[in-house]
Amino acid sequence: MHARLFRREVLPFLAGICALVGATLLLDALLHLLDAVWVGRYLGIPGTLLIIASTVYSLRKRKLIQSGQPAQLLRWHEGLAWLGSLLVLVHAGIHFNAILGWLAVAAMLVNVVSGLTGKFLLDRSRRRLAEAQQRMRREGLSTAELEERSYWDSLTFDAVRQWRVIHFPITLAFTGLALAHIIAVFLFWGWK
């Protein structure tokens, strides 16, 4: 049971984080190998644009825009945010010359981990609730009995859905730090 839980719940979460770290190291190594490290300096721009584009899902979810299918937009949100984070991480590289930039990167990483954690927790609780309800239906429970027996599971699922209450302020912190970094770059850039 524990091995199945680990394989089904923990490994995909760790794989998502390891894939991001591995792809970052691979892309950074490739830039070094091609003597094109300077490209990394500019990857923050498309990375930031991809992260911004990923917010269409949030806008749709909050009904600020009406177009798009939420499930499809969620997949785009996850993919664009992952790819944007990859480019921003390569942009950050191993250069420690700007504390504001590193604070923005740290906030972005916390935001990515928060998003992955929420995704996997929500998927897991949704699956467990559906499995429990399906099992009770097979036992022949009436709709009223099913609702009564799954009451606490439903409350737990609703509580897990509230992880966005944590994810949103983390996203705002990342946004503020990234914006401050971008403004600082424009203020102190050698515009010669």
N, C-alpha and C positions, 0 to 999 in steps of 0.2 A: 504494500500500500504506500509506504513512504517513498520507495523508489519511483513508483508511478506518479505520485504527487510531485516529486522533484523533477522528473522528466517532463511532466505536463505543465507545471506552473513556474518552476524556478529557472529551468534551462532556457526557455524562450526569452525570459527577461534578461538573463545574463548574456545570452547570445546577441540580443539587440545592442547592449552596451559594448560588448567585446567587438562586435562588427563595426561600431562607430570608431572605437579606439584603433582597431586594426586597419580600417580603411584610412584613417587619418595618418597613421604611421607609414602606411604604404604609399599614399599620395605624396607625403612630405619627402620620403626617401626617393621617390621617382623624380621629384623636382630637384633634389640635390644631385642625383645621378645625371640628370640632363643639364646640370649647371643652370637651372632656371629658378633658383630660389626666389628671385625677385618677383616671380609670378604670384607667390604666396602673399605678398604684400597687398595685392589687389583682389584676392579671393574673398575678402571680407565684404566687398560690395555685392557680388552676386549671391553670396551666402545670406547676407542680410535681406536682400530682395526676395529670396526663396522663403525665408522665415516669415517675412511680411505677407507673402502670397499664401502661406499656410493658414493665415488667420481668417480666410474666407469661411472656413468651417465654423469658426466661433461666431462670425457675423451671422451666418445662416441659422445657427443654433439659437442665437438670441433674437432671431427674427428681424435683424437689421437689414437683411437682404432676403428676397423671396426665392431666388432662382437656385437650382442645384438640388441634387438628392443628398440628404444628410449622410447616408452610409458611404456613398462615393466620395463626398467631400471629406469625411473622416479619414478615408484611406489616403486621399491627396494631402491632407493635413499632416498625417504621420510621415509620409514619404518626403514631402517638401521640407518639413521641419528637420528631418534626419539629414537630408542632403545639404540643407543650408547650414546646419550645425557642423557637418563635416568640413565644409568650405571655411567656415569661421574658425574652426580648430586648426586647420592648416594655415590659415592667415595668422593666427596667434603664434603658431610655431613654438619655438623654445626661447623666444626673445623676451627678456624681462625689462624692457625699457619704458613701459607705461603701466603704472599701477591701475589706472582707470580701465584700460583695456582688459587687464587680467581679472579685475572684479566683474566686468561684463561677461567674460568667458566663464568664470566660476558660476555666476548666476545662470548663464545659459545651460551649463552642465547640470545644475540642480534642477532647472526647469525640464530638461530632457529626462532626467531620472524620475522626476515627479510625474511627467506625462506617461512614461513607460509603466511606472508603478500603478498609476490609476487605471491604465488600460488593462493590465493583467489582473488587478484586483476586481475590476468591474466585470471583466469576462468570466472570471472564476465564480463570483457570487451569482451572476446571471445563470451560469451553467448549473450551479448547485441548486438554485431555486427551481429551475426547470426540471431537473432530475428528481427532486423531492416531490414536486407536484405530479409529475408523470407516474412515479411510484405509487403515490396515494390514489391516483385515478385507477391504476391497475388493481388496487385493493378494493375498488368499488365505492369509494367515498363519494358522498353527494357534494355538490358545489359549496353548500354552506359548511359542511365538515372540512372540506379541502381548504376553504378560506380561513377557518378557525385554526386548523392545524399548521397552516403555513404563515400565520400572522407574524410570528417572531422572525421567521426567515425573510419575510417581505420587509419588515422593519430594518433588518440587517442590510438587506440589499439596498434599501433607500438610503441608509446611512453611508454605505460604501459609495453610492452615487454622489454623495456630497464631497468627495475628494476634490472636486473642482474648486471648492471654497478655499482650499490650500493652494491648488495649482494656479489659480488666477492671480493672487498677490505675488507669487514667485515670478509669474510671467510679467507682471507690472514692474517688479524690481529689475528683472533682466532688461526690459524695454527702456527703463529710465537710465540704467548704467550704459547700455549700448548707445542710446541717444547722446548721453554726456560724452562718451568716447568719440562718437562721430563729430560732434561739435568741437571737441578739443582738437581733433585731427585737422579740421578746417581752420581753426584759429591758429594753430602752430605749424601748419604745413609750410614747407619752403616753396612758395609760389613763384619762384624765379624762372 
